[in-house]
Amino acid sequence: MAGRGSTVERRLRPVAGFVVATAGAQNFLGARWVPALLAVTPAQRRRQVALRLLAWSPHYFQPDEHDRDAAAERNRRTRQILADDLLGRYLQPDDDVLDVGCGPGYLAAAVAPRVHAVTAVDVSRGVLACARVLNPAPNLEYLTVEDFRRSGRDVDVVYCIAVAQHLTDEVFARALRDWHAALRPGGRLLVDVVVGDPDWRTEQQWRADRGLVGRAKLRFALNCFGRSAEQVRRLVAGAGFGELDLVPISALVDVEDDVASQHLLVARRLDVAVLPAPTPSRGLVVDVPAQAAPADRLGQERLGLERLDLERRDLERVAPTSVDVDPDLSPNSRSK
């Protein structure tokens, strides 16, 4: 009986820890006390405490992984393969990179030696505290999403692995616009997505499930949504990206991880092309530059900055004056 009790206790302990440490749906280890606990933990014990905290979450370690050190090593090994054989195809040594949804930081730490700098962001302050303990690097900084936004930084590459399938279409579209804003002109976007997999319900199918279990999973569980290729392309193009490509990850890398069955979305930030300079042609309109124009029409009228349509204006010829002109300065004399 004692053995059974210990088994039940072992099964319930992660659930209890998850409930205590979670700050809202999908924000694992987001409770404020998580980073505070790590801060006061003696340095020699900090790594084990961080791994124990991560084991409370269903997101970072697999359910049957009871050996936390082995789970950490698996994460480190698979993320190194993804950094070398998948993301490394698209990274340059001088790139500034944004890792979105970095979790414990295994992938960010594997990418860091290949680029100039990595900023790794997550919504959970607790998991960021764990990442700082487990995966530090000289050119790697961990920030919350809000801290990154306030920093005003821009980057050459945004990558997001094992996150997009957990986002609703509305949240994914908003995230894409944020990533577009964070990228420098011509910057690259790399995101793994679940495309056309019949084992993954779409968001619409989840919402159509009116059963108690289905509704509870959609509201409280770790959401997992599949999408069609057309749907992904529409969302990405709508955020201002172009040169879209969807590549099966299994064709690029051999890795024992869920992402191997998914697709890598590769896209580039597109910017509005600069309009050619106006030429003296029919219907030429001269405009005051936007940054110099007053904000209101009344101000335009007062300053005389109305649009000038040269074709519609009747411009009188000005008769030459009777002023004597030195023949040596006349236009006809310049060729001499």
C-alpha positions as CSV (number, residue, x, y, z in Angstrom):
1,M,0.0,0.0,0.0
2,A,2.9,2.3,0.8
3,G,4.2,1.7,-2.7
4,R,0.9,2.7,-4.3
5,G,0.7,5.8,-2.2
6,S,4.2,6.9,-3.3
7,T,3.2,6.3,-6.9
8,V,0.1,8.4,-6.6
9,E,2.1,11.1,-4.8
10,R,4.7,11.0,-7.6
11,R,2.0,11.5,-10.2
12,L,0.2,14.3,-8.4
13,R,3.2,16.3,-7.4
14,P,3.9,17.7,-10.9
15,V,0.2,18.6,-11.3
16,A,0.2,20.4,-7.9
17,G,3.4,22.2,-8.8
18,F,2.1,23.2,-12.2
19,V,-1.1,24.6,-10.7
20,V,0.9,26.6,-8.1
21,A,3.5,27.9,-10.5
22,T,1.2,28.8,-13.4
23,A,0.2,32.4,-13.9
24,G,-2.8,32.1,-16.3
25,A,-3.5,29.8,-19.3
26,Q,-0.4,28.9,-21.4
27,N,1.9,30.9,-19.1
28,F,3.9,28.1,-17.5
29,L,6.0,29.0,-14.5
30,G,4.8,32.5,-14.8
31,A,4.1,33.0,-11.1
32,R,6.2,35.8,-9.6
33,W,7.7,33.6,-6.8
34,V,9.5,31.3,-9.4
35,P,12.3,33.8,-10.3
36,A,12.4,34.9,-6.7
37,L,13.0,31.3,-5.5
38,L,15.9,30.9,-8.0
39,A,17.4,34.2,-6.9
40,V,17.7,33.1,-3.3
41,T,18.8,29.5,-4.0
42,P,22.5,28.8,-3.3
43,A,24.5,28.7,-6.6
44,Q,25.5,25.1,-6.2
45,R,21.9,24.0,-6.1
46,R,20.4,26.4,-8.6
47,R,20.6,24.1,-11.6
48,Q,18.7,21.3,-9.9
49,V,16.1,23.6,-8.6
50,A,15.6,25.0,-12.2
51,L,15.2,21.5,-13.6
52,R,12.7,20.6,-10.9
53,L,10.7,23.7,-11.7
54,L,10.7,22.9,-15.5
55,A,9.6,19.3,-14.7
56,W,6.4,20.8,-13.2
57,S,5.4,22.1,-16.6
58,P,3.9,19.8,-19.3
59,H,5.6,22.0,-22.0
60,Y,9.3,21.5,-21.6
61,F,9.9,17.8,-20.5
62,Q,8.1,14.8,-21.8
63,P,5.5,13.2,-19.4
64,D,7.5,9.9,-19.0
65,E,10.8,11.7,-18.4
66,H,11.4,11.1,-14.7
67,D,15.2,11.7,-14.9
68,R,15.5,15.4,-15.1
69,D,19.2,15.4,-16.0
70,A,18.5,13.0,-18.9
71,A,15.6,15.2,-20.0
72,A,17.9,18.2,-20.0
73,E,20.5,16.4,-22.0
74,R,17.9,15.3,-24.6
75,N,16.8,18.9,-24.9
76,R,20.4,20.1,-25.3
77,R,21.2,17.5,-27.9
78,T,18.1,17.9,-30.1
79,R,18.4,21.7,-30.0
80,Q,22.0,21.6,-31.0
81,I,21.0,19.5,-34.1
82,L,18.3,22.0,-34.9
83,A,20.7,25.0,-34.6
84,D,23.4,23.3,-36.7
85,D,21.4,21.5,-39.4
86,L,18.1,23.5,-39.6
87,L,18.4,27.1,-38.5
88,G,22.1,27.3,-39.4
89,R,21.2,27.1,-43.1
90,Y,19.7,30.6,-42.8
91,L,22.0,32.4,-40.3
92,Q,25.0,34.6,-40.9
93,P,27.9,35.3,-38.4
94,D,27.0,39.0,-38.2
95,D,23.2,38.4,-37.6
96,D,21.4,39.8,-34.7
97,V,18.7,37.2,-33.9
98,L,15.4,37.1,-32.0
99,D,14.4,33.7,-30.5
100,V,10.6,33.9,-29.8
101,G,9.2,31.5,-27.1
102,C,12.7,30.5,-26.0
103,G,11.6,28.4,-23.0
104,P,14.6,27.1,-21.0
105,G,17.0,28.5,-23.6
106,Y,18.5,25.3,-25.0
107,L,18.0,26.4,-28.6
108,A,19.1,30.0,-28.0
109,A,22.3,28.8,-26.4
110,A,23.0,26.5,-29.4
111,V,22.4,29.3,-31.9
112,A,24.4,31.9,-30.0
113,P,27.9,30.8,-31.1
114,R,26.8,31.0,-34.8
115,V,25.7,34.7,-34.8
116,H,26.6,38.1,-33.5
117,A,23.9,38.3,-30.8
118,V,20.7,36.5,-29.6
119,T,17.8,38.1,-27.7
120,A,15.6,35.3,-26.4
121,V,12.1,36.2,-25.3
122,D,9.3,34.4,-23.5
123,V,6.0,35.4,-21.7
124,S,7.1,33.5,-18.6
125,R,9.4,35.2,-16.2
126,G,9.9,31.9,-14.4
127,V,11.1,30.0,-17.4
128,L,13.4,32.9,-18.3
129,A,14.9,32.7,-14.8
130,C,15.5,29.0,-15.4
131,A,17.1,29.7,-18.8
132,R,19.5,32.2,-17.3
133,V,20.7,29.4,-14.9
134,L,20.8,26.6,-17.4
135,N,21.8,28.2,-20.6
136,P,23.8,31.4,-20.3
137,A,26.1,32.7,-23.1
138,P,28.1,36.0,-23.4
139,N,26.1,37.2,-26.5
140,L,22.7,35.9,-25.3
141,E,20.1,38.0,-23.3
142,Y,16.8,36.7,-22.0
143,L,13.9,39.2,-21.9
144,T,10.2,39.1,-21.5
145,V,8.2,40.0,-24.6
146,E,7.2,43.4,-23.1
147,D,10.8,44.2,-22.2
148,F,11.9,43.5,-25.7
149,R,9.2,45.8,-27.1
150,R,10.3,48.6,-24.8
151,S,13.9,48.1,-25.8
152,G,13.2,49.3,-29.4
153,R,15.6,46.8,-30.8
154,D,15.5,45.4,-34.3
155,V,17.1,42.2,-35.7
156,D,18.1,40.5,-38.9
157,V,16.4,37.1,-38.1
158,V,13.4,36.1,-36.1
159,Y,12.9,32.4,-35.4
160,C,10.2,30.7,-33.5
161,I,10.3,26.9,-32.9
162,A,7.6,24.8,-31.2
163,V,5.3,27.8,-30.5
164,A,3.1,28.7,-33.5
165,Q,1.0,25.5,-33.2
166,H,-0.1,26.6,-29.8
167,L,-1.4,30.0,-31.0
168,T,-4.9,30.8,-32.3
169,D,-5.2,32.4,-35.7
170,E,-5.8,35.8,-34.0
171,V,-2.8,35.6,-31.7
172,F,-0.6,34.2,-34.5
173,A,-1.5,37.0,-36.9
174,R,-0.7,39.6,-34.1
175,A,2.6,37.9,-33.5
176,L,3.5,37.9,-37.2
177,R,2.9,41.7,-37.3
178,D,5.1,42.1,-34.2
179,W,7.9,40.0,-35.8
180,H,7.6,42.0,-39.0
181,A,8.1,45.2,-36.9
182,A,11.1,43.8,-35.1
183,L,12.9,42.8,-38.3
184,R,15.1,45.1,-40.3
185,P,14.2,45.6,-44.0
186,G,14.8,42.3,-45.8
187,G,15.1,40.4,-42.5
188,R,14.3,36.7,-42.4
189,L,11.5,34.8,-40.6
190,L,11.8,31.1,-39.6
191,V,8.9,29.4,-38.0
192,D,7.9,25.7,-37.7
193,V,4.2,25.1,-38.4
194,V,1.9,22.1,-38.5
195,V,0.5,21.9,-42.1
196,G,-2.0,19.4,-43.4
197,D,-1.6,16.9,-40.6
198,P,-4.9,15.0,-40.1
199,D,-3.8,14.1,-36.5
200,W,-3.9,17.8,-35.6
201,R,-7.3,19.5,-35.2
202,T,-7.7,23.0,-36.6
203,E,-8.8,25.8,-34.4
204,Q,-12.2,25.7,-36.1
205,Q,-12.6,22.0,-35.3
206,W,-11.7,22.6,-31.6
207,R,-14.2,25.5,-31.4
208,A,-16.9,23.3,-33.0
209,D,-16.4,20.7,-30.2
210,R,-19.2,21.5,-27.7
211,G,-18.4,18.6,-25.5
212,L,-17.3,19.4,-21.9
213,V,-13.9,17.8,-22.4
214,G,-13.2,19.5,-25.7
215,R,-14.2,22.9,-24.3
216,A,-12.1,22.4,-21.2
217,K,-9.0,21.5,-23.3
218,L,-9.5,24.5,-25.5
219,R,-9.8,26.8,-22.5
220,F,-7.2,25.4,-20.1
221,A,-4.9,22.8,-21.8
222,L,-1.9,23.4,-24.0
223,N,-3.6,24.2,-27.3
224,C,-2.3,22.4,-30.4
225,F,-3.7,23.6,-33.8
226,G,-3.0,22.4,-37.3
227,R,-3.4,24.6,-40.3
228,S,-3.6,24.3,-44.1
229,A,-0.7,25.6,-46.2
230,E,-3.1,28.2,-47.8
231,Q,-4.1,29.4,-44.3
232,V,-0.5,29.8,-43.2
233,R,0.5,31.6,-46.4
234,R,-2.5,34.0,-46.0
235,L,-1.6,34.8,-42.4
236,V,2.1,35.4,-43.2
237,A,1.5,37.5,-46.4
238,G,-1.1,39.5,-44.5
239,A,1.6,40.6,-42.0
240,G,3.8,42.0,-44.8
241,F,6.1,39.1,-45.5
242,G,7.0,37.7,-49.0
243,E,9.2,35.1,-50.6
244,L,7.3,32.5,-48.7
245,D,8.4,28.9,-48.6
246,L,7.1,25.9,-46.7
247,V,9.8,23.1,-46.4
248,P,9.3,19.7,-44.7
249,I,11.7,19.7,-41.8
250,S,12.3,16.0,-42.3
251,A,13.9,16.9,-45.6
252,L,16.4,19.3,-43.9
253,V,17.3,17.6,-40.7
254,D,17.3,14.2,-38.9
255,V,16.3,14.7,-35.3
256,E,14.2,12.8,-32.7
257,D,11.8,15.6,-31.9
258,D,8.1,16.5,-32.7
259,V,9.3,19.3,-35.1
260,A,10.6,16.7,-37.5
261,S,7.1,16.0,-38.7
262,Q,6.3,19.6,-39.3
263,H,7.2,22.3,-41.9
264,L,9.6,25.2,-41.7
265,L,8.1,28.5,-42.9
266,V,10.8,30.7,-44.5
267,A,9.8,34.3,-45.4
268,R,11.4,37.7,-45.7
269,R,10.2,41.1,-44.6
270,L,8.9,43.1,-47.5
271,D,8.9,46.9,-47.5
272,V,7.0,49.4,-49.7
273,A,9.1,50.2,-52.8
274,V,10.3,53.7,-53.2
275,L,8.3,55.5,-55.8
276,P,10.3,56.8,-58.8
277,A,10.9,60.5,-58.9
278,P,8.2,62.4,-60.9
279,T,9.1,63.4,-64.4
280,P,7.7,66.4,-66.5
281,S,4.9,64.5,-68.1
282,R,1.2,64.9,-68.5
283,G,-0.7,65.4,-65.3
284,L,2.4,66.0,-63.2
285,V,1.4,66.9,-59.6
286,V,3.9,68.4,-57.1
287,D,3.2,67.6,-53.5
288,V,4.7,69.0,-50.3
289,P,6.7,66.2,-48.6
290,A,4.6,64.5,-46.0
291,Q,6.9,65.2,-43.1
292,A,6.9,69.0,-43.9
293,A,3.2,69.4,-44.4
294,P,1.0,70.8,-41.6
295,A,-1.4,68.4,-39.9
296,D,-4.6,70.3,-40.8
297,R,-5.9,71.7,-44.0
298,L,-6.4,75.2,-42.4
299,G,-2.6,75.3,-41.8
300,Q,-2.0,74.3,-45.4
301,E,-4.2,77.2,-46.7
302,R,-2.5,79.7,-44.4
303,L,1.0,78.7,-45.6
304,G,0.0,78.4,-49.2
305,L,1.1,74.7,-49.4
306,E,-1.8,73.5,-51.5
307,R,-1.1,70.8,-54.1
308,L,-0.1,72.3,-57.4
309,D,-1.4,70.7,-60.6
310,L,0.8,72.1,-63.2
311,E,-1.4,71.0,-66.1
312,R,-4.4,72.8,-64.9
313,R,-2.7,76.1,-64.1
314,D,-2.8,78.8,-66.8
315,L,0.7,80.2,-66.8
316,E,1.0,83.5,-68.7
317,R,4.1,84.0,-70.7
318,V,6.1,86.9,-69.3
319,A,7.0,89.5,-71.9
320,P,10.7,90.4,-72.1
321,T,11.5,93.7,-70.5
322,S,13.1,96.5,-72.2
323,V,16.3,96.3,-70.2
324,D,19.4,96.3,-72.4
325,V,21.3,93.1,-72.4
326,D,25.0,92.8,-73.0
327,P,25.4,90.8,-76.2
328,D,28.4,89.0,-74.8
329,L,26.1,87.6,-72.0
330,S,23.3,86.5,-74.3
331,P,22.5,82.8,-74.6
332,N,23.5,82.8,-78.2
333,S,26.9,84.1,-77.4
334,R,27.8,81.3,-75.0
335,S,28.7,78.8,-77.7
336,K,31.3,81.0,-79.1
